[in-house]
Amino acid sequence: MKAEVLSYLYKKTRENVINRIYKNQNKSCRPRDLEEAVDIGDKKLKSLPRLLCTFPIPNNIGVNLYGLYFPSPLTLASFKDDLEIIDVWLSLGLGGACIKTVMREYSAGNKRPLLREIRVNGYDCLINAMGLPRRGVEAKIKELEHSNIFSHNRPIGLSIGGDSLAEYKYNFDLLDNYLSTKVNCQFYYEINVSCPNTPEGQSMTKHPELLVDLLNYMRERTSTIIGAKFSPDATDKDLLELCKLLKVFPKTYVNLGNTSFKKCEDINLPVYAISIVGGVLSGPALYPRTLEMTRLIAPTGIPIIATGGVDSVRKVKELLDNGVSLVGMATAVVRDMYCIPKINQELSKMY
């Protein structure tokens, strides 16, 4: 009941904030950009009393992945950089979380407008052109040092990116040198080889020998779980080959998938609606492809984190029944963070 009431208030408040932002943007003849609402929302989230953000996780829905225990199969997909916000979402009942892809240098990301709400195939979705705004790997390590994110005793994923193989290795080395000294710290690595929002975001998908090189390099230096995130835009043939390649290495998993790149014209938006005339689609419209990919890859036997369009207990259960180990969520958490305790409770009743 508590989650239901808070869910209603959260969605209503979010709707009011967005309407106010759009009204101001219309008055000043600016293109619609939901990022302004995100800025306001993040500030409000950080000031919420923790009592309103703390929910127990039912004890019958936990998942083990190579000995790493996730008390809920719900995890946070690697789209958020702010550790304070991730800390709030973990308190709501996520079984784990993966931090937004870490790169070597600071970047402010792309110019605004960056984020729009759109309707695709009858579903409310988001399209963004944020790229990879980040503080850089060294700054991220300092943030981790002063964060409460590991205090939940849940697995935290570090998504690693790079514009070159050397940069992937450099970012991994710095993170691993820091994390390997942490006591009672549960973590895993996820290689982002499928970012459609950057020029070289899918270079390893196109050149799998680079992925093999990186996996060899990482596995020689760590026994920690390593995953790779592949795009829903990849062909079935490429996905199968990449997953078979990944499975050769011990303690690996695959994340299926990421956002899907769309030009503005593909989704009936004017070119100026997004700063780089296109962006990545997220939300419920991606779910059919997510389910399709999991059914394709599950027979290979490699553990799967399914990400893309998951916003209900029905979808979570359907993915789990089709061989998925964990489920990654992003857009659904943004739209209503109280979906986390609601799905946990509903899922618990099914077991």
C-alpha positions in Angstrom: 0.0 0.0 0.0 2.9 2.4 0.9 4.5 1.8 -2.5 1.2 2.3 -4.4 0.5 5.6 -2.7 4.1 6.9 -3.2 4.0 5.7 -6.8 0.9 7.8 -7.5 2.4 10.9 -5.9 5.7 10.4 -7.7 4.1 10.1 -11.1 1.8 13.0 -10.5 4.7 15.3 -9.3 6.8 14.2 -12.3 3.9 15.0 -14.7 3.4 18.5 -13.1 7.2 19.3 -13.3 7.4 18.2 -16.9 4.3 20.2 -17.9 5.7 23.3 -16.3 9.1 22.9 -18.0 7.4 22.4 -21.4 5.3 25.5 -20.8 8.4 27.6 -20.1 10.2 26.2 -23.1 7.2 27.0 -25.4 7.1 30.6 -24.0 10.7 31.2 -24.8 10.5 29.4 -28.2 12.9 26.7 -27.2 12.7 23.2 -28.4 11.3 20.7 -25.9 14.0 19.1 -23.8 13.2 16.8 -20.9 16.7 17.1 -19.5 15.6 20.3 -17.6 13.1 18.2 -15.7 15.7 15.5 -15.0 17.9 18.2 -13.4 15.1 19.2 -11.1 14.1 15.7 -10.3 17.6 14.6 -9.3 17.8 17.5 -6.8 14.4 16.5 -5.3 15.3 12.9 -5.1 18.5 13.6 -3.1 16.5 15.6 -0.5 13.7 13.0 0.0 13.6 11.5 3.5 15.1 8.0 3.4 12.0 6.6 5.0 10.1 7.3 1.8 12.8 5.4 -0.2 13.5 2.3 1.9 11.8 -1.0 1.2 12.7 -4.5 2.2 13.3 -7.1 -0.5 11.3 -10.4 -0.2 13.7 -13.2 0.8 12.5 -15.6 -1.9 13.5 -13.8 -5.2 17.3 -13.7 -4.9 19.6 -14.8 -7.7 23.1 -16.2 -7.6 25.5 -15.4 -10.5 28.8 -17.2 -10.3 28.6 -16.9 -6.5 27.6 -13.2 -6.5 24.3 -12.8 -4.8 21.6 -10.4 -6.0 18.7 -10.3 -3.5 16.4 -9.3 -6.3 16.6 -10.1 -10.0 16.0 -6.4 -10.7 19.2 -4.5 -11.5 19.9 -1.0 -12.7 21.0 -0.7 -16.3 24.2 1.4 -16.8 22.6 4.7 -17.7 23.1 6.8 -14.5 26.3 8.5 -13.4 25.1 10.1 -10.1 26.0 7.7 -7.2 23.6 9.5 -4.8 20.7 8.7 -7.0 21.8 5.1 -7.5 22.0 4.9 -3.7 18.3 5.9 -3.5 17.3 3.4 -6.1 19.2 0.6 -4.3 17.3 1.5 -1.1 14.0 1.0 -3.0 14.9 -2.7 -3.6 17.2 -3.2 -6.6 19.2 -6.3 -6.3 22.3 -4.6 -7.8 23.2 -1.7 -10.1 25.6 -1.0 -12.9 27.1 2.5 -13.1 27.1 4.5 -16.3 30.0 3.7 -18.7 33.3 5.0 -17.4 35.7 6.6 -19.9 39.2 8.0 -19.5 38.6 11.8 -19.8 35.9 14.2 -18.7 33.1 15.0 -21.2 30.1 17.2 -20.9 28.3 15.0 -23.5 26.4 16.4 -26.5 24.7 19.8 -26.7 21.0 20.2 -25.8 18.3 19.4 -26.7 19.1 15.9 -25.6 16.0 14.2 -24.3 12.4 13.8 -25.5 9.4 11.8 -24.6 7.9 10.2 -27.7 5.3 7.6 -28.6 6.5 4.6 -30.6 4.2 1.7 -31.7 1.7 2.9 -29.1 4.2 3.0 -26.2 5.5 6.0 -24.3 9.3 6.0 -24.8 12.3 8.2 -24.4 14.9 9.2 -27.0 18.2 10.8 -25.9 21.4 12.1 -27.5 23.4 12.5 -24.3 26.4 10.6 -25.6 28.5 9.6 -22.6 28.7 12.6 -20.2 31.1 11.7 -17.5 33.7 12.9 -15.1 36.5 10.6 -16.2 37.8 7.4 -14.6 40.0 9.1 -11.9 37.2 11.3 -10.8 34.8 8.4 -10.7 37.2 6.5 -8.4 37.2 9.4 -6.0 33.4 9.5 -6.0 33.3 5.8 -5.3 35.6 6.3 -2.3 33.2 8.8 -0.7 30.0 7.1 -1.7 27.6 4.9 0.2 26.9 2.7 -2.8 28.7 -0.4 -1.5 27.0 -0.2 1.9 23.9 -2.0 0.6 26.0 -5.2 0.3 24.7 -5.7 -3.2 26.8 -6.2 -6.4 27.8 -3.0 -8.2 28.7 -3.2 -11.9 31.4 -1.0 -13.5 30.6 -0.4 -17.1 33.9 0.2 -19.0 34.1 2.1 -22.3 36.8 3.5 -24.5 37.5 5.1 -27.9 40.3 2.5 -28.4 41.4 -0.8 -27.0 44.2 0.9 -25.1 41.6 3.2 -23.4 39.5 0.2 -22.3 42.5 -1.4 -20.8 43.6 1.9 -19.0 40.1 2.4 -17.5 40.0 -1.2 -16.4 43.4 -1.0 -14.8 42.6 2.0 -12.7 39.3 0.7 -11.6 40.6 -2.8 -10.7 43.6 -1.3 -8.8 41.1 0.6 -6.6 38.4 -2.1 -6.3 40.8 -4.9 -5.5 41.8 -3.1 -2.3 38.2 -2.8 -1.1 37.2 -5.2 1.7 33.7 -6.8 1.5 33.0 -5.0 -1.7 30.9 -6.9 -4.3 31.5 -5.8 -7.8 31.6 -7.0 -11.4 32.7 -5.5 -14.8 30.6 -4.9 -17.9 32.3 -4.1 -21.2 30.2 -1.6 -23.2 30.7 -2.6 -26.8 27.4 -1.3 -28.0 27.0 2.4 -27.3 25.1 3.8 -30.3 25.5 7.4 -29.0 29.3 7.7 -29.7 31.3 7.5 -32.9 33.3 4.4 -31.9 30.6 3.0 -29.6 30.3 -0.3 -31.5 33.8 -0.8 -32.8 34.3 -4.1 -30.8 31.1 -5.5 -32.2 32.4 -4.9 -35.7 35.9 -6.2 -34.7 35.4 -9.0 -32.2 39.2 -9.7 -32.2 39.5 -6.5 -30.1 37.0 -7.9 -27.6 39.0 -11.1 -27.4 42.2 -9.2 -26.7 40.4 -7.2 -24.0 38.9 -10.2 -22.4 42.3 -12.0 -22.3 43.8 -8.9 -20.8 41.2 -8.5 -18.1 41.0 -12.2 -17.2 44.7 -12.4 -16.7 44.4 -9.7 -14.0 41.1 -10.5 -12.3 38.8 -13.4 -11.4 35.8 -11.0 -11.1 32.7 -11.6 -13.2 33.0 -9.9 -16.6 30.1 -9.2 -18.9 29.6 -7.6 -22.3 26.7 -5.5 -23.4 25.5 -6.0 -27.0 23.1 -3.8 -29.0 19.5 -4.8 -30.1 20.6 -3.4 -33.4 23.0 -6.3 -33.9 22.0 -9.1 -36.2 21.1 -12.5 -34.8 24.1 -14.0 -36.5 26.5 -11.5 -34.9 24.9 -11.9 -31.5 25.3 -15.7 -31.6 28.9 -15.4 -32.7 29.7 -12.8 -30.0 28.1 -14.8 -27.2 29.9 -18.0 -28.2 33.1 -16.1 -28.2 32.3 -14.6 -24.7 31.4 -18.0 -23.3 34.9 -19.4 -23.9 36.1 -17.2 -21.0 35.2 -18.2 -17.4 32.7 -16.3 -15.3 31.2 -14.3 -18.1 27.7 -13.1 -19.0 26.0 -11.2 -21.7 23.8 -8.1 -21.4 21.0 -8.1 -24.0 20.8 -5.3 -24.9 21.2 -1.6 -25.1 19.3 1.3 -26.5 18.5 1.4 -30.2 19.7 4.3 -32.5 17.0 6.2 -34.4 17.2 9.2 -36.6 14.6 11.9 -35.9 12.9 11.2 -39.2 12.5 7.5 -38.3 10.2 8.5 -35.3 8.4 11.5 -36.8 10.4 14.2 -35.0 11.7 17.4 -36.7 15.5 17.3 -37.2 16.1 20.1 -34.7 14.3 18.1 -31.9 17.6 16.4 -31.0 20.9 18.2 -31.2 22.7 15.5 -33.3 19.6 14.8 -35.5 19.1 11.5 -33.9 19.4 9.6 -30.6 18.9 6.3 -28.8 15.4 4.9 -28.1 14.6 3.4 -24.7 11.4 2.2 -23.2 8.6 -0.4 -23.8 8.9 -0.4 -27.6 12.2 -2.2 -27.1 10.8 -5.2 -25.2 9.8 -7.4 -28.1 13.4 -7.4 -29.4 14.7 -8.0 -25.8 12.6 -11.1 -25.5 13.6 -12.2 -29.0 17.3 -11.9 -28.2 17.0 -13.8 -25.0 15.2 -16.7 -26.7 17.9 -16.7 -29.3 20.9 -16.7 -26.8 19.5 -18.7 -23.9 20.2 -22.1 -25.6 24.0 -21.3 -25.6 24.0 -21.5 -21.9 25.7 -18.2 -21.1 24.1 -16.2 -18.3 22.0 -13.3 -19.5 21.0 -9.9 -18.1 18.1 -8.8 -20.2 17.8 -5.0 -20.6 15.3 -3.0 -22.7 11.7 -2.1 -22.2 11.1 -3.9 -18.9 8.4 -2.1 -16.9 6.2 -4.8 -15.3 6.3 -7.9 -13.3 4.8 -9.8 -16.3 7.8 -8.9 -18.4 10.2 -9.7 -15.6 8.6 -13.2 -15.1 8.5 -13.8 -18.8 12.2 -13.1 -19.2 13.1 -15.2 -16.1 11.0 -18.1 -17.5 13.0 -17.8 -20.8 16.4 -18.4 -19.2 17.4 -14.9 -18.1 19.4 -14.6 -14.8 18.9 -10.9 -14.1 16.8 -8.0 -15.5 18.1 -4.5 -16.2 15.8 -1.5 -15.8 16.3 2.1 -16.8 13.3 4.1 -18.3 10.8 2.4 -16.0 12.8 3.5 -13.0 12.9 7.1 -14.3 9.2 7.2 -14.9 8.3 5.6 -11.5 11.0 4.5 -9.2 8.4 2.9 -7.0 7.9 0.2 -9.6 10.9 -1.4 -8.0 9.3 -2.4 -4.6 6.0 -3.1 -6.4 7.6 -5.6 -8.9 9.6 -7.2 -6.1 6.4 -7.8 -4.0 4.4 -9.1 -7.0 7.3 -11.3 -8.1 7.5 -12.8 -4.6 3.9 -13.9 -4.7 4.6 -15.9 -7.9 7.1 -18.2 -6.1 
